[in-house]
Amino acid sequence: MKDIARRAGVSESAVSFALNDRPGVSDITRDRVRRVAEQLGWRPSTAARALSGEGAATVGLVVARPAATLGVDSFFLQLISGIQEVLAERQLGLLFQVVEDVAAECAVYRRWWAEHRVDGVLVVDPRTDDPRPALLEELGLPAVVTGGVPDPERPLRPGQSTVWADDAGAMESVVGHLHALGHRRVVHIAGLPGLAHTERRIRTLRAEAERRGLTGVRSVTTDYSDAEGAAVTRRVLSSESPPTALVYDNDVMAVAGVAAAASLGFAVPDEVSVVAWEDSALCRMVHPWLTALSRDTVSFGRTAARELLGLLDDGPPGTVQVPLPRLIERESTGAVRAAG
């Protein structure tokens, strides 16, 4: 600000008024200050607000999931990579914490707010009955909810934006692919119950099954871990009428499921087809390579971070839809074999 003031021939307070679009300077002065600022490469900075005592220069992210499942979850690793990439451009920090449940997550938000630890937060894993948006609005903490589908009948909350993906459309593409291959008995090995995206995938699977006349379709929820993915796989394949196709809500469970199927003597894809919701290197390190839904999760993280920075720069809340995940057909899905 001193450099801008000196070059523009005005006081530092005039620079502050001009750059923050506050009254107190003439339009001519405001334009001159902004031209000089642009020449010097200035841009709004939450870090600068922190140095002046007006902000923390830090963004918060709390994940309410079992800590043991996060270390092998490629989705969160890529999401955080994208978030950090954008925050680094503004010299902002990321305060990350893992908790047991939503109640503990809400307690973290209250503590961060009381201690002025963060300027805003990124919210993941929206719930079907979610107390967090109302709490954050009450606290006045800007937030971006990632993965929540906007409700057209409900106006956006002040200071809250949404970045979302079309889970329903993605599930429709998976069911369409399996149906075209002749599969009629499909088990969806889903993630945590109560998560909004889990419930959307389950509802869409049911709707698509009803629309296509499939009667042997169901979902089983898990904790996203390889252990539960394998256990459910063994259970459903040992049933009297085992499925001919399995859809897993992440790559880790899908890889564990292939191993579990092999241990029971089921060949993939000859006797059971496998689809992973998240494509990753894991899907190409197992034999056969897995058919999977692919999306740019790093870009998802960048988008969420940019939306939050927009709120911190006093921009309006908004809703951003990321591109529909694309189904990549590989060797783990095939046509159902004729009986006998």
C-alpha positions in Angstrom: 0.0 0.0 0.0 2.9 2.4 0.7 4.3 1.7 -2.8 0.9 2.4 -4.4 0.3 5.5 -2.3 3.7 6.9 -3.2 3.4 6.3 -6.9 -0.2 7.6 -7.1 0.6 10.6 -4.9 -2.1 9.9 -2.3 -2.3 8.7 1.3 -2.4 5.1 2.4 -5.9 5.5 3.7 -7.0 6.8 0.2 -5.4 3.6 -1.3 -7.4 1.5 1.1 -10.6 3.2 0.3 -10.0 2.9 -3.4 -8.9 -0.7 -3.5 -11.7 -1.9 -1.2 -14.3 0.1 -3.2 -15.3 2.2 -0.1 -16.5 5.8 -0.1 -14.1 8.5 0.8 -12.2 9.2 -2.5 -13.2 10.6 -5.8 -13.8 8.5 -8.9 -10.7 10.1 -10.5 -8.5 9.1 -7.5 -10.0 5.7 -7.3 -9.2 5.1 -11.0 -5.6 6.4 -10.6 -5.0 4.2 -7.6 -6.3 1.1 -9.4 -4.2 1.7 -12.4 -1.1 2.0 -10.3 -2.1 -1.1 -8.3 -2.5 -3.0 -11.5 0.9 -1.9 -12.7 2.5 -3.1 -9.5 0.7 -6.5 -9.7 -1.5 -5.9 -6.7 -4.6 -8.1 -6.1 -6.9 -8.7 -3.1 -5.2 -10.8 -0.5 -6.6 -12.5 2.5 -3.0 -12.8 3.7 -2.7 -9.0 3.7 -5.9 -8.8 5.8 -4.4 -11.2 8.2 -1.3 -9.1 8.7 -3.5 -6.1 9.4 -5.5 -8.1 12.0 -8.5 -8.6 9.8 -8.1 -12.3 8.9 -6.4 -15.6 9.6 -5.0 -16.2 6.2 -6.1 -19.8 6.7 -8.9 -22.0 5.3 -10.4 -24.9 7.3 -11.3 -28.4 6.2 -12.8 -31.0 8.6 -13.5 -34.6 7.5 -15.8 -36.7 9.6 -14.8 -40.1 8.5 -12.9 -43.0 10.1 -9.3 -41.9 10.0 -8.1 -45.4 8.9 -10.0 -45.2 5.6 -8.6 -41.8 4.6 -5.0 -42.9 4.1 -5.9 -45.1 1.1 -8.7 -42.9 -0.3 -7.5 -41.4 -3.6 -10.5 -39.0 -3.8 -9.5 -36.9 -0.7 -5.8 -36.9 -1.6 -6.6 -35.5 -5.0 -9.2 -33.1 -3.7 -6.8 -31.6 -1.2 -4.1 -31.4 -3.8 -6.4 -29.2 -5.9 -7.4 -27.1 -2.9 -3.8 -26.5 -1.8 -2.7 -25.6 -5.3 -5.2 -22.6 -5.4 -4.5 -21.6 -1.8 -0.8 -21.5 -2.4 -1.4 -18.9 -5.2 -2.7 -16.6 -2.5 -0.2 -17.6 0.2 -3.0 -19.1 2.3 -2.8 -22.0 4.7 -5.0 -25.1 5.0 -6.0 -26.2 8.5 -7.1 -29.9 8.2 -8.7 -32.0 10.9 -10.2 -35.5 11.0 -13.0 -36.1 13.5 -15.3 -39.0 14.4 -18.7 -37.6 13.5 -20.7 -34.5 12.5 -21.2 -33.4 16.1 -17.5 -33.2 16.6 -17.1 -31.4 13.3 -19.6 -28.7 14.4 -17.6 -28.4 17.7 -14.5 -27.7 15.6 -16.2 -25.0 13.7 -17.3 -23.3 16.9 -13.8 -23.4 18.3 -12.2 -22.2 15.1 -14.7 -19.3 15.0 -14.2 -18.3 18.6 -10.4 -18.4 18.2 -10.4 -16.7 14.8 -8.4 -19.6 13.4 -9.9 -19.6 9.9 -11.4 -17.1 7.4 -13.7 -19.7 5.8 -14.2 -23.5 5.5 -14.6 -26.1 2.8 -17.4 -28.6 3.8 -17.3 -32.2 2.4 -19.7 -35.1 2.6 -23.1 -33.3 2.8 -25.6 -35.2 4.9 -29.3 -35.8 4.2 -30.1 -34.0 7.4 -27.2 -31.7 7.8 -26.8 -29.3 10.6 -23.6 -27.7 9.3 -24.9 -25.1 6.8 -27.1 -23.5 9.4 -24.4 -23.5 12.0 -21.9 -21.9 9.6 -24.4 -19.2 8.6 -25.0 -18.5 12.3 -21.3 -18.2 12.9 -20.8 -16.0 9.8 -18.1 -18.3 8.5 -18.0 -18.3 4.7 -18.2 -21.8 3.3 -18.3 -23.9 0.2 -20.1 -27.2 0.3 -18.6 -29.8 -2.0 -20.9 -32.5 -3.3 -24.2 -31.0 -2.2 -27.0 -30.8 -4.8 -28.6 -27.3 -4.8 -32.3 -27.1 -4.0 -34.0 -24.9 -6.6 -36.8 -24.2 -4.1 -34.4 -22.9 -1.4 -32.4 -19.7 -1.9 -28.6 -19.8 -1.3 -27.5 -19.2 2.2 -25.5 -15.9 2.7 -21.8 -16.6 2.4 -22.3 -20.2 1.2 -21.6 -21.6 -2.3 -22.0 -25.1 -3.6 -19.8 -27.2 -5.9 -21.5 -30.4 -7.0 -21.3 -33.4 -9.3 -24.2 -35.3 -10.9 -24.1 -38.6 -9.1 -27.5 -39.5 -10.5 -26.3 -39.1 -14.1 -23.2 -41.1 -13.3 -25.1 -44.0 -11.8 -27.4 -44.0 -14.8 -24.4 -44.5 -17.1 -23.2 -47.4 -15.0 -26.6 -49.2 -15.0 -27.0 -48.5 -18.7 -23.6 -50.1 -19.4 -24.3 -53.2 -17.3 -27.9 -53.6 -18.7 -26.6 -53.5 -22.2 -24.2 -56.4 -21.3 -27.1 -58.5 -20.1 -26.7 -58.0 -16.4 -30.0 -58.3 -14.4 -28.6 -59.0 -10.9 -26.5 -56.1 -9.7 -25.3 -55.3 -6.2 -24.1 -51.8 -5.4 -21.5 -51.9 -2.6 -22.0 -48.3 -1.4 -20.3 -46.0 1.0 -21.3 -44.5 4.3 -25.1 -44.4 5.0 -26.5 -40.9 5.6 -24.2 -39.2 3.1 -26.2 -37.2 0.5 -24.2 -38.7 -2.4 -24.6 -42.2 -1.1 -28.4 -41.8 -0.9 -28.6 -40.2 -4.3 -26.7 -43.1 -5.9 -28.9 -45.7 -4.1 -32.1 -43.8 -5.2 -30.9 -43.6 -8.8 -30.0 -47.3 -8.9 -33.5 -48.2 -7.7 -35.1 -45.9 -10.1 -33.1 -47.2 -13.1 -33.7 -50.8 -12.0 -37.5 -50.1 -11.9 -37.4 -48.3 -15.3 -35.5 -51.2 -16.9 -37.4 -53.9 -15.2 -34.5 -55.3 -13.2 -35.6 -57.1 -10.0 -32.3 -58.4 -8.7 -30.7 -55.0 -7.8 -29.8 -53.7 -4.4 -27.4 -51.6 -2.4 -25.3 -52.5 0.7 -23.7 -49.6 2.7 -20.1 -49.8 4.1 -17.5 -47.6 5.7 -15.5 -47.3 2.3 -12.7 -49.6 3.6 -11.1 -52.4 1.8 -12.0 -54.8 4.7 -15.7 -54.1 4.5 -15.7 -54.0 0.7 -14.2 -57.5 0.7 -16.5 -58.8 3.4 -19.6 -57.6 1.6 -18.3 -59.1 -1.7 -17.8 -62.5 -0.1 -21.3 -62.3 1.5 -23.2 -61.4 -1.7 -21.3 -63.8 -3.9 -22.0 -66.7 -1.5 -25.7 -66.1 -1.6 -28.2 -68.5 -3.3 -28.5 -66.2 -6.3 -25.3 -64.2 -6.5 -25.1 -61.0 -8.6 -23.5 -61.0 -12.0 -22.2 -57.5 -11.5 -20.8 -55.5 -8.6 -20.6 -51.6 -8.4 -18.3 -50.2 -5.8 -18.4 -46.7 -4.4 -14.6 -46.3 -4.5 -11.5 -47.8 -6.1 -10.2 -49.3 -2.9 -13.3 -51.4 -2.3 -13.4 -52.5 -5.9 -9.8 -53.8 -5.9 -10.5 -55.6 -2.6 -13.6 -57.0 -4.2 -11.8 -58.5 -7.1 -9.4 -60.3 -4.7 -12.4 -61.5 -2.6 -14.2 -62.8 -5.7 -11.1 -64.6 -6.9 -10.8 -66.3 -3.4 -14.3 -67.7 -3.9 -13.5 -68.9 -7.4 -15.3 -66.2 -9.3 -13.5 -65.0 -12.4 -13.7 -61.4 -13.4 -15.4 -60.6 -15.8 -16.4 -64.1 -16.9 -18.5 -64.8 -13.8 -18.9 -61.4 -12.3 -18.3 -57.9 -13.7 -16.9 -55.1 -11.6 -17.2 -51.3 -11.8 -15.4 -48.8 -9.6 -16.9 -45.4 -8.9 -13.5 -43.6 -8.7 -10.9 -44.2 -11.3 -7.3 -44.1 -10.1 -4.0 -45.8 -10.6 -5.3 -48.7 -8.4 -7.8 -49.5 -11.1 -4.9 -50.1 -13.5 -2.7 -52.0 -11.1 -5.1 -55.0 -10.7 -5.9 -57.7 -13.2 -8.1 -57.3 -15.1 -8.0 -53.5 -15.3 -11.2 -52.0 -13.8 -14.1 -50.3 -15.6 -14.4 -47.1 -13.7 -16.0 -43.7 -13.5 -13.4 -41.0 -14.2 -13.5 -37.4 -13.1 -10.9 -34.7 -12.5 -10.9 -34.6 -8.7 -7.9 -32.2 -8.6 -9.9 -29.8 -10.7 -12.9 -30.3 -8.3 -10.7 -29.2 -5.4 -9.4 -26.2 -7.4 -13.0 -25.1 -8.2 -14.1 -25.4 -4.6 -11.1 -23.4 -3.4 -11.7 -20.7 -6.0 -15.3 -20.4 -5.0 -14.3 -20.0 -1.3 -11.7 -17.3 -2.2 -14.4 -15.5 -4.1 -16.6 -15.4 -1.0 -13.6 -14.2 1.1 -13.2 -11.4 -1.4 -16.8 -10.4 -0.8 -18.2 -12.0 -3.9 -21.7 -13.4 -4.1 -22.5 -17.0 -3.3 -23.1 -19.3 -6.2 -23.6 -22.8 -7.5 -21.1 -24.6 -9.8 -21.6 -28.0 -11.4 -18.5 -29.9 -12.3 -18.4 -32.1 -15.5 -20.3 -35.4 -15.4 -18.0 -38.3 -14.5 -17.1 -40.4 -17.6 -17.4 -44.2 -17.6 -14.2 -45.8 -18.9 -14.9 -49.3 -20.1 -12.1 -51.7 -19.4 -11.6 -55.5 -19.0 -13.5 -56.0 -15.7 -17.0 -55.8 -17.3 -18.3 -58.2 -19.9 -21.4 -59.8 -21.2 -23.3 -62.3 -19.0 -22.5 -65.9 -19.9 -25.4 -68.0 -21.1 -26.5 -70.6 -18.5 -25.2 -74.1 -19.0 
